């Protein structure tokens, strides 16, 4: 497989016809933008699951997703590939029905992620998956242990501080968030939630 054939295959599979393949191969910025479009089209595809003629079973979808990630990760510019895979992880996490579904989906990608040659890129994607699993667990009503919340990245702690409705999580972040900004956001949101419930 060549970069040109990989990009052409991904674009065709996503139904994207308006990207100049030669330009994408020559310019990593064009390619990165194309990957984002491919990921968006893949995640929002009507036949990702469900029943009937339009739907695909979960195993088929997981196989397609893993093949898409494997193809993207063959990109010679590893940061471009990593960025696209992180986008894929983020989009899938926001569509997941809960932590179990996301755990199954992300576990299927890990053999591909492990092929990244840069430890930092592999670790970043693994941390992102762990962050989203924590987030989805909180959204499902589970209060994480303090140690688990402390292991979350600053990015995820801030996402939770700004958006969670869990009083327990806000209290933990207000007390021991990784940064002053996270602690302040959580403290302010916890205080406003307390005032509203009175």
C-alpha atoms as one frame of an Amber mdcrd trajectory, in Angstrom:
protein
   0.000   0.000   0.000   1.151   3.505  -0.786   0.123   6.748   0.874  -1.738
   7.685  -2.291  -3.737   4.453  -2.361  -4.446   4.711   1.388  -5.752   8.280
   1.090  -7.779   7.422  -2.020  -9.307   4.375  -0.320 -10.232   6.301   2.828
 -11.784   9.164   0.877 -13.773   6.802  -1.350 -14.957   4.781   1.652 -16.191
   7.968   3.337 -17.864   9.173   0.146 -15.677  12.283  -0.045 -15.078  13.197
  -3.661 -13.902  16.819  -3.538 -10.369  16.318  -2.172  -7.469  16.406  -4.619
  -5.628  13.191  -3.755  -2.311  14.355  -5.197  -2.519  17.550  -3.150  -3.357
  15.550  -0.017  -0.388  13.255  -0.580   1.952  16.217  -1.116   0.712  18.382
   1.787   0.308  17.018   5.296  -2.058  19.881   6.230  -4.424  18.998   3.396
  -4.141  15.342   4.371  -4.839  16.141   8.038  -7.962  18.061   7.046  -9.026
  15.155   4.819  -8.559  12.712   7.703 -10.785  14.861   9.932 -13.478  14.786
   7.261 -13.061  11.025   6.857 -13.394  10.503  10.617 -16.457  12.747  10.784
 -18.131  10.929   7.884 -17.253   7.532   9.353 -18.626   8.329  12.796 -21.803
   9.963  11.538 -22.534   7.311   8.907 -26.181   6.232   8.939 -25.253   2.576
   8.643 -22.944   2.408  11.682 -25.365   0.161  13.458 -28.989  -0.603  14.011
 -31.295  -2.959  12.269 -32.571  -3.311   8.781 -30.902  -3.022   5.414 -29.168
   0.260   6.275 -27.664  -0.987   9.537 -24.480  -2.968  10.134 -23.812  -5.178
  13.098 -21.363  -3.996  15.752 -18.669  -6.480  14.747 -18.697  -5.211  11.154
 -18.577  -1.582  12.304 -15.695  -2.358  14.693 -13.791  -4.069  11.881 -14.306
  -1.086   9.576 -13.223   1.346  12.312 -10.106  -0.686  13.081  -9.208  -0.852
   9.384  -9.728   2.913   9.062  -7.444   3.570  12.035  -4.842   1.103  10.725
  -4.814   2.879   7.365  -4.528   6.343   8.930  -1.689   5.136  11.152   0.339
   4.176   8.079   0.706   7.887   7.329   4.421   8.746   7.256   3.851  11.855
   9.407   2.980  10.274  12.739   1.622  13.478  14.338  -0.907  13.760  11.481
  -1.999  10.170  12.088  -2.140  10.636  15.871  -4.255  13.776  15.545  -6.760
  11.976  13.303  -7.008   9.012  15.657  -7.550  11.301  18.673 -10.339  12.999
  16.716 -11.850   9.562  16.034 -11.656   8.650  19.745 -13.224  11.966  20.791
 -16.086  11.686  18.318 -16.842   8.077  19.220 -16.773   8.845  22.940 -19.353
  11.596  22.542 -21.640   9.201  20.658 -21.195   6.191  22.946 -24.188   5.061
  24.952 -21.971   4.405  27.952 -18.556   3.295  29.163 -19.065  -0.378  28.282
 -19.777   0.350  24.622 -16.826   2.740  24.390 -14.529   0.278  26.204 -15.372
  -2.463  23.687 -14.895  -0.121  20.732 -11.577   1.323  21.939 -10.207  -2.121
  22.894 -10.500  -3.104  19.237  -8.241  -0.195  18.261  -5.468  -0.805  20.778
  -3.535  -3.331  18.636  -3.370  -0.646  15.934  -2.456   2.120  18.395   0.405
  -0.038  19.673   1.994   0.173  16.215   2.782   3.861  16.688   6.537   4.218
  16.968   6.520   7.275  19.233   5.810   6.357  22.853   4.343   9.787  23.571
   1.756   9.446  20.806   0.728   5.965  21.961   0.507   7.139  25.567  -1.496
  10.227  24.623  -4.160   8.167  22.837  -4.308   5.647  25.698  -4.744   8.500
  28.219  -7.461  10.008  26.046  -9.337   6.689  26.039  -8.976   6.425  29.841
 -10.220  10.004  30.228 -13.304   9.295  28.136 -14.019   6.087  30.053 -13.932
   8.120  33.266 -16.198  10.772  31.755 -18.714   8.223  30.496 -18.740   6.484
  33.893 -19.458   9.805  35.612 -22.214  10.539  33.100 -23.699   7.139  33.917
 -23.897   8.167  37.584 -20.794   6.543  39.011 -18.623   8.599  41.351 -14.952
   7.801  40.732 -12.500   7.176  43.526 -10.324  10.177  44.348  -7.236   8.382
  43.022  -8.958   7.658  39.714 -10.052  11.273  39.321  -6.530  12.450  40.209
  -5.123  10.339  37.326  -7.335  12.129  34.800  -5.543  14.626  32.608  -5.961
  18.328  33.281  -8.004  18.469  30.072 -10.536  15.906  31.318 -10.663  17.367
  34.808 -11.570  20.690  33.238 -14.187  19.065  30.969 -15.752  17.524  34.066
 -15.472  20.713  36.120 -17.227  22.679  33.374 -19.897  20.170  32.479 -20.665
  17.456  34.991 -23.856  17.521  37.003 -22.360  15.196  39.617 -22.115  17.018
  42.937 -19.654  14.404  44.211 -17.298  14.915  41.267 -17.542  18.702  41.540
 -16.744  18.477  45.253 -13.713  16.267  44.588 -12.444  18.588  41.855 -13.044
  21.679  43.991 -10.947  20.102  46.719  -8.169  18.425  44.751  -8.311  19.322
  41.050  -4.898  19.333  39.378  -4.853  23.099  38.793  -6.164  26.174  40.554
  -8.365  26.949  37.538  -9.997  23.496  37.697 -10.551  23.846  41.465 -12.093
  27.299  41.003 -14.408  26.212  38.178 -15.564  23.195  40.187 -16.002  25.270
  43.366 -18.050  27.914  41.513 -20.233  25.337  39.782 -20.731  23.366  42.994
 -21.726  26.588  44.773 -24.189  27.594  42.065 -25.716  24.108  42.071 -26.133
  24.321  45.860 -27.845  27.743  45.596 -30.242  26.455  42.923 -31.309  23.426
  44.964 -32.232  25.505  48.019
